[in-house]
């Protein structure tokens, strides 16, 4: 999507290149315009932008071998639900304590290349007074930021949703860049039991494309997340059919909005049966359907496919990822998990300071397991029964 000189092989970012607080690189005032054909005035114009090289480097850093993304961008309301499950009140101090536990886990950067943060966390310090962003950078983890404003009812649809947050996004992403974020996330959803309607699919795809273009203009690698919800009794073939349509629409509108594919990451759902379907799929079946879909719909220019877990059990999400990495892929096929990394960790912690080390060990166990799965070397040996329990929540909101 950019000129040859802009998409040539770029080295992986060093820590000092992407976050230094007071020494953040400013974009140049001149933008680069690349015309596909200098002869025809009507030819498509691709905007590379002053951040093109940096976007490619950031995406490659996140899509590095054996590493994936820790999604810890739960809204304060959702974080409150997690805290309530262990008997804690939803206060900023409790959210700070839990997030400190996550980002300060020793050796986390060996398995995690990026961490998606909620806005509160991006500006927050640990309980020891150190900026969360700085703690991540020291571990060679790229800080990211959730930028959407959540799901609301889509008027004129079959009781479906659309994702809001485009208003003011340019100024917000510019501010997040200054604060140290280097990638962004926007989650929209498609419901199979509710259709999905053509209107809902188009709205989801267009919103993701506008968000991606705006994010790249302000130096943030956009994670494009068209989540196809697990809700429903449908089989895996129906999921495949819907996902084909959704992904085609998403990449059509990404191209229409001149998004540079080398500077994005895709965060899709795996192709699985609906959560209430009686016919369950093996990891091999999930891998077969999902990889077939990736090959049909995703350009190899996209550096990383960072799957969401979507309510699968911790072990199920890891087994499915491992099955997809049994042979080389054109993309870095990895993880961007929230519950599938944090569930056991949260329970081990229980809000008690004396349990922090044990909770961090649980987090690292899951992170290492998924690191091995990204390399296709996960065996599933020694997993606890707790880690095999499903986490599907009907109508889940984030």
C-alpha positions in Angstrom: 0.0 0.0 0.0 3.0 2.3 0.2 6.0 2.9 -2.1 8.7 0.4 -2.4 11.1 2.5 -0.4 8.6 2.7 2.5 7.7 -1.0 2.7 11.2 -2.5 2.4 12.3 -4.8 5.2 12.5 -2.8 8.4 14.4 -3.8 11.6 12.5 -4.5 14.8 12.2 -1.5 17.1 14.6 -1.0 19.9 13.1 0.1 23.2 14.4 3.6 22.9 12.8 4.1 19.5 9.2 3.8 20.5 8.8 5.3 24.0 10.9 7.8 25.8 8.4 10.2 27.3 10.2 13.5 26.8 12.0 12.4 23.6 9.1 11.2 21.5 9.6 11.7 17.7 7.3 14.3 16.2 5.8 13.7 12.8 7.1 15.8 10.0 4.8 18.5 8.6 5.2 17.2 5.1 3.2 14.1 4.1 4.4 11.7 1.4 2.0 11.2 -1.5 2.6 8.1 -3.7 0.6 7.9 -7.0 0.1 4.5 -8.5 0.2 5.9 -12.1 1.7 9.3 -12.9 0.0 9.2 -16.3 -3.7 8.8 -15.4 -5.0 11.7 -13.2 -7.8 9.5 -12.0 -5.5 6.8 -10.6 -5.8 5.7 -7.0 -3.7 7.8 -4.5 -2.1 6.0 -1.6 -1.2 8.1 1.4 1.9 6.7 3.1 2.1 9.4 5.8 5.1 10.6 7.8 4.8 7.7 10.2 5.0 4.9 7.6 8.4 3.5 8.6 7.7 3.6 12.3 4.3 1.9 11.8 6.0 -1.0 10.0 8.6 -1.3 12.7 6.1 -1.3 15.5 4.0 -3.9 13.8 7.0 -6.1 13.3 8.1 -5.7 16.9 4.7 -6.8 18.2 4.6 -9.7 15.6 7.9 -11.1 16.9 8.5 -14.9 17.2 7.2 -16.6 20.3 5.4 -13.5 21.6 1.8 -12.1 21.6 -0.4 -9.5 23.2 -1.7 -9.2 26.7 -5.1 -7.5 26.5 -5.7 -5.7 29.8 -7.9 -2.9 28.4 -11.1 -3.8 30.2 -13.2 -0.7 30.8 -13.5 0.3 34.5 -17.0 -1.2 34.5 -15.8 -4.6 33.1 -12.7 -4.5 35.4 -15.2 -4.0 38.3 -17.0 -7.2 37.3 -13.6 -9.1 37.4 -12.8 -7.6 40.8 -16.3 -8.4 42.1 -15.7 -12.1 41.2 -13.0 -12.2 43.9 -14.8 -10.0 46.4 -13.1 -6.7 45.7 -14.8 -3.3 45.4 -14.4 -1.5 42.1 -12.1 1.4 43.2 -9.2 3.0 41.3 -6.8 1.7 44.0 -7.9 -1.9 43.5 -7.7 -1.5 39.7 -4.3 0.0 40.1 -3.1 -2.9 42.3 -4.3 -5.5 39.8 -2.8 -3.8 36.8 0.5 -3.3 38.7 0.5 -7.1 39.3 0.1 -7.7 35.6 2.7 -5.3 34.2 5.3 -6.0 36.8 5.4 -9.8 36.4 9.1 -10.8 36.1 10.1 -12.0 32.6 6.7 -11.1 31.0 8.5 -9.6 28.0 9.8 -13.0 27.1 6.3 -14.0 26.0 4.4 -10.7 25.5 5.3 -8.1 22.9 2.4 -5.7 23.4 0.0 -4.8 26.1 -3.4 -3.1 25.4 -4.3 -0.6 28.1 -7.5 1.2 29.1 -7.1 5.0 29.1 -6.9 5.1 32.9 -4.0 2.7 32.8 -2.1 4.6 30.1 -1.9 7.6 32.4 -1.6 5.6 35.6 1.4 4.7 37.8 2.0 1.5 39.6 1.5 1.2 43.4 5.2 2.0 43.6 4.8 5.2 41.8 6.4 4.2 38.4 4.5 4.9 35.2 2.8 1.8 33.8 4.1 2.7 30.4 7.7 2.9 31.6 7.4 -0.5 33.3 6.2 -2.1 30.0 9.0 -0.4 28.0 11.6 -1.7 30.3 10.3 -5.2 29.6 10.5 -4.6 25.8 6.7 -4.6 25.7 5.0 -2.1 23.4 2.2 -0.1 25.1 -1.1 0.1 23.3 -4.5 1.8 23.9 -8.2 0.9 23.5 -9.7 3.8 21.6 -13.3 2.8 20.9 -16.1 4.0 23.1 -18.1 0.8 23.2 -21.1 -0.8 21.5 -24.5 0.8 21.2 -27.7 -0.4 19.4 -27.6 0.0 15.6 -30.9 1.7 14.5 -32.5 -0.1 11.6 -30.9 -3.4 12.2 -32.0 -6.8 13.6 -31.3 -5.8 17.2 -27.5 -5.5 16.4 -24.8 -3.2 17.6 -22.3 -0.7 16.2 -19.1 0.7 17.8 -18.9 4.4 18.6 -15.8 6.5 19.1 -14.8 8.1 15.8 -15.7 11.6 17.0 -12.5 13.3 18.3 -10.4 10.2 17.6 -7.7 12.1 15.7 -7.0 14.4 18.7 -7.2 11.4 21.2 -4.8 9.2 19.2 -2.3 12.1 18.9 -2.5 12.6 22.7 -2.1 8.8 23.3 1.0 8.8 21.1 2.5 11.6 23.2 1.8 9.6 26.3 3.7 6.6 24.9 1.2 4.4 23.2 2.3 3.0 19.8 -0.6 0.9 18.8 -4.4 1.0 19.2 -7.4 -1.3 19.4 -11.0 -0.9 18.2 -13.4 -3.8 18.9 -16.6 -4.2 17.0 -18.8 -7.3 16.9 -21.0 -9.3 14.6 -23.8 -11.5 15.9 -24.6 -14.7 13.9 -28.0 -15.4 15.6 -29.1 -11.9 14.7 -28.3 -12.3 11.0 -25.9 -10.8 10.6 -27.6 -8.1 8.5 -25.8 -6.5 5.6 -26.2 -3.1 7.4 -24.4 -4.4 10.6 -21.5 -5.9 8.6 -21.0 -2.8 6.5 -21.1 -0.5 9.6 -18.6 -2.7 11.4 -16.2 -2.8 8.4 -16.5 1.0 7.7 -16.0 1.9 11.4 -12.9 -0.3 11.6 -11.5 1.2 8.4 -12.0 4.8 9.5 -10.4 4.1 12.8 -7.5 2.4 11.2 -6.8 5.3 8.9 -7.0 7.9 11.7 -4.8 5.8 13.9 -2.1 5.5 11.3 -2.2 9.2 10.6 -1.3 9.8 14.2 1.5 7.2 14.6 -0.5 4.2 16.1 -0.6 0.8 14.6 -4.3 -0.1 14.5 -5.4 -3.5 15.7 -8.4 -4.3 13.5 -10.8 -6.4 15.6 -14.0 -7.7 13.8 -15.2 -10.1 16.5 -17.7 -12.7 15.4 -19.4 -13.5 18.7 -19.5 -17.1 20.0 -23.2 -16.7 20.9 -25.5 -19.2 19.1 -26.2 -22.8 18.2 -24.7 -22.6 14.7 -22.1 -25.0 13.4 -18.5 -24.3 12.3 -19.5 -24.0 8.6 -21.9 -21.2 9.4 -19.2 -19.3 11.3 -16.9 -19.8 8.3 -19.5 -18.5 5.9 -20.2 -15.3 8.0 -16.5 -14.7 8.6 -15.7 -14.9 4.9 -18.2 -12.1 4.3 -17.1 -10.0 7.2 -13.4 -10.2 6.5 -13.9 -9.4 2.8 -15.9 -6.3 3.7 -13.3 -5.2 6.3 -10.4 -5.4 3.9 -12.4 -3.8 1.1 -13.0 -0.7 3.2 -9.5 -0.7 4.6 -8.3 -0.4 1.0 -10.9 2.3 0.3 -9.6 4.3 3.2 -5.9 4.0 2.0 -4.9 2.0 5.1 -1.3 0.7 4.8 -1.6 -3.1 5.4 2.0 -3.4 6.4 1.2 -1.2 9.4 -1.8 -3.0 10.9 -2.5 -6.1 12.9 -5.6 -8.2 12.7 -7.4 -9.4 15.8 -10.1 -11.8 14.6 -12.1 -14.6 16.2 -11.0 -18.2 15.5 -13.5 -20.1 13.3 -15.4 -22.3 15.8 -18.9 -23.6 16.3 -21.3 -21.4 18.3 -20.9 -21.8 22.0 -24.3 -23.6 22.3 -23.7 -25.9 19.4 -23.7 -29.6 20.3 -21.1 -30.5 17.8 -17.7 -29.4 19.1 -14.6 -28.9 17.0 -11.2 -30.3 17.6 -8.1 -28.0 17.6 -7.2 -29.5 14.2 -10.6 -28.6 12.8 -10.5 -25.1 14.1 -7.0 -24.7 12.7 -8.1 -26.1 9.3 -11.1 -23.8 8.9 -9.4 -20.7 10.3 -6.2 -21.0 8.2 -8.4 -21.7 5.1 -10.2 -18.4 5.8 -7.0 -16.5 6.4 -5.6 -17.6 3.1 -8.7 -16.6 1.3 -9.2 -13.2 2.8 -6.0 -11.8 4.4 -3.2 -10.2 2.3 0.3 -11.5 3.2 1.3 -7.9 3.6 -0.4 -7.9 7.0 2.4 -8.8 9.5 0.4 -10.3 12.3 -2.8 -12.2 13.1 -3.4 -11.8 16.8 -6.4 -14.0 17.7 -8.8 -13.2 20.5 -9.9 -15.9 22.8 -13.6 -14.9 22.9 -14.6 -16.9 25.9 -12.7 -20.1 25.2 -11.1 -21.8 28.1 -7.4 -21.0 28.7 -6.3 -24.4 27.5 -8.7 -24.5 24.5 -7.4 -21.1 23.2 -3.8 -22.3 23.5 -4.5 -25.7 21.9 -6.2 -24.0 18.9 -3.4 -21.5 18.5 -0.8 -24.3 18.6 -2.7 -26.3 15.9 -2.5 -23.3 13.6 1.3 -23.1 13.9 2.1 -26.7 12.9 3.3 -25.4 9.5 4.7 -22.1 8.3 2.2 -19.3 7.7 2.5 -16.1 5.6 1.8 -14.1 8.7 2.8 -14.2 12.4 -0.1 -16.2 13.9 -0.3 -15.4 17.6 -2.5 -14.3 20.5 -4.1 -11.2 21.9 -5.8 -12.7 25.0 -7.5 -11.1 28.0 -9.4 -13.7 30.0 -7.4 -16.6 28.5 -4.3 -15.1 30.1 -5.7 -13.6 33.2 -8.5 -15.9 34.6 -6.4 -18.2 36.8 -4.1 -15.3 37.7 -7.0 -13.2 39.0 -8.3 -16.1 41.1 -4.9 -16.8 42.6 -4.5 -13.2 43.6 -7.8 -12.8 45.3 -6.9 -9.2 46.2 -4.3 -10.3 48.8 -0.8 -8.8 48.6 0.7 -12.0 49.9 -0.6 -13.8 46.8 0.9 -11.5 44.2 3.9 -13.8 43.4 1.7 -16.8 43.0 -0.7 -14.9 40.8 2.2 -13.6 38.6 3.4 -17.2 38.2 0.0 -18.2 37.0 0.1 -15.3 34.4 3.6 -16.3 33.3 2.5 -20.0 33.0 -0.3 -19.0 30.6 1.9 -16.5 28.7 4.6 -19.1 28.3 2.1 -21.8 27.1 0.8 -19.4 24.4 4.4 -18.4 23.5 5.1 -22.1 22.8 1.8 -22.4 20.9 2.9 -19.5 18.7 6.0 -21.6 17.9 3.9 -24.7 17.4 5.5 -26.4 20.4 2.8 -26.5 23.0 1.9 -30.0 24.4 -0.8 -29.3 27.0 1.0 -31.4 29.6 0.5 -30.5 33.3 -2.4 -28.1 32.8 -4.8 -27.7 35.7 -8.5 -28.5 35.6 -9.3 -24.9 36.3 -7.5 -23.7 33.1 -9.7 -26.0 31.1 -13.0 -24.4 32.2 -14.8 -22.4 29.6 -15.4 -18.6 30.0 -18.1 -18.0 27.5 -20.6 -15.3 28.6 -23.7 -14.8 26.5 -23.9 -11.2 25.2 -20.5 -10.4 26.6 -19.6 -6.7 26.7 -16.0 -5.4 27.2 
